[in-house]
Amino acid sequence: MKKIFLLCIVVIVSCTDINTKKEQKIETTTSDSVNQVGKNVEKSTYSDFVKFWAELGNAVKNNDTNKIKQFIKIPLKILGREDSDPHFYAYESEVIKAFLFSINKGGYYDSEKDVSISNKQLLMSILDNNSDYEPSSNKQWINDFVFIKTEKGWKLETLYMNTNEYKKE
């Protein structure tokens, strides 16, 4: 009887030990997959904006206003260069007009390369060359353009331009 009792105890202890090891293994696997998901989210955030930037550049290059409009958050906030300049929101009918004005008449001076770069050239350039790009951010401020990540993907939220000249047209 003692032998059976001791045998039962050994079996119970050994079964308990196996279950503990399985639980530890499961926890580790779950933990690893959670960490992996976190890494994938950061990577997909990066590649989502890179893809968005390339698609926007192609739409600008092809002058595809319907495609461009899909990349703009409506209403689009438009701000001037100075705080005293007019600022306003562009809605459905004015979004493309404001965007085209900005890419055709806006731009900046690159002191490192000693050249003026139009906003159109900027949007058709490779993103990795732009020092304003922050891969881990959900908001990208690249020269005259402020993009945000929304539930529907990346969108142009704010546009800086010469609002005094734009309002005269």
SULGIDA-V457204 format. One record per residue. RES is the residue in one small letter. SS is DSSP state (alpha for helix, beta for strand, coil for the rest). PSI is psi in whole degrees, -180 to 180 (none if undefined). Layout:
BEGIN
RES,SS,PSI / RES,SS,PSI
END
This chain:
BEGIN
m,coil,-41 / k,alpha,-39 / k,alpha,-41 / i,alpha,-43 / f,alpha,-46 / l,alpha,-40 / l,alpha,-42 / c,alpha,-42 / i,alpha,-45 / v,alpha,-44 / v,alpha,-44 / i,alpha,-45 / v,alpha,-43 / s,alpha,-36 / c,alpha,-40 / t,alpha,-41 / d,alpha,-41 / i,alpha,-46 / n,alpha,-40 / t,alpha,-43 / k,alpha,-40 / k,alpha,-43 / e,alpha,-41 / q,alpha,-41 / k,alpha,-42 / i,alpha,-45 / e,alpha,-44 / t,alpha,-45 / t,alpha,-44 / t,alpha,-45 / s,alpha,-44 / d,alpha,-41 / s,alpha,-32 / v,alpha,-45 / n,alpha,-40 / q,alpha,-41 / v,alpha,-43 / g,alpha,-41 / k,alpha,-41 / n,alpha,-35 / v,alpha,-46 / e,alpha,-44 / k,alpha,-42 / s,alpha,-33 / t,alpha,-45 / y,alpha,-53 / s,alpha,-30 / d,alpha,-46 / f,alpha,-38 / v,alpha,-44 / k,alpha,-45 / f,alpha,-48 / w,alpha,-44 / a,alpha,-43 / e,alpha,-40 / l,alpha,-44 / g,alpha,-42 / n,alpha,-40 / a,alpha,-40 / v,alpha,-47 / k,alpha,-42 / n,coil,1 / n,coil,41 / d,coil,88 / t,alpha,-31 / n,alpha,-42 / k,alpha,-43 / i,alpha,-43 / k,alpha,-30 / q,alpha,-23 / f,coil,4 / i,beta,133 / k,beta,127 / i,beta,130 / p,beta,148 / l,beta,125 / k,beta,128 / i,beta,124 / l,beta,150 / g,coil,177 / r,coil,-35 / e,coil,156 / d,coil,-30 / s,coil,-11 / d,coil,154 / p,coil,145 / h,coil,148 / f,beta,179 / y,beta,140 / a,beta,134 / y,coil,-171 / e,alpha,-55 / s,alpha,-23 / e,alpha,-10 / v,alpha,-51 / i,alpha,-41 / k,alpha,-46 / a,alpha,-43 / f,alpha,-47 / l,alpha,-38 / f,alpha,-46 / s,alpha,-45 / i,alpha,-24 / n,alpha,-27 / k,alpha,-7 / g,coil,165 / g,beta,-167 / y,beta,167 / y,beta,124 / d,beta,103 / s,coil,-29 / e,coil,-40 / k,coil,-8 / d,coil,48 / v,beta,155 / s,beta,137 / i,beta,126 / s,beta,159 / n,alpha,-31 / k,alpha,-45 / q,alpha,-42 / l,alpha,-49 / l,alpha,-23 / m,coil,5 / s,coil,170 / i,coil,130 / l,alpha,-37 / d,alpha,-22 / n,alpha,-6 / n,coil,122 / s,coil,-16 / d,coil,-17 / y,coil,128 / e,coil,99 / p,coil,-32 / s,coil,3 / s,coil,149 / n,coil,6 / k,beta,127 / q,beta,121 / w,beta,102 / i,beta,104 / n,coil,-115 / d,coil,3 / f,beta,133 / v,beta,119 / f,beta,145 / i,beta,153 / k,beta,123 / t,beta,178 / e,coil,-25 / k,coil,14 / g,beta,-171 / w,beta,141 / k,beta,149 / l,beta,120 / e,beta,-40 / t,beta,143 / l,beta,127 / y,beta,136 / m,coil,177 / n,coil,89 / t,alpha,-26 / n,alpha,-45 / e,alpha,-39 / y,alpha,-43 / k,alpha,-24 / k,alpha,-27 / e,coil,none
END
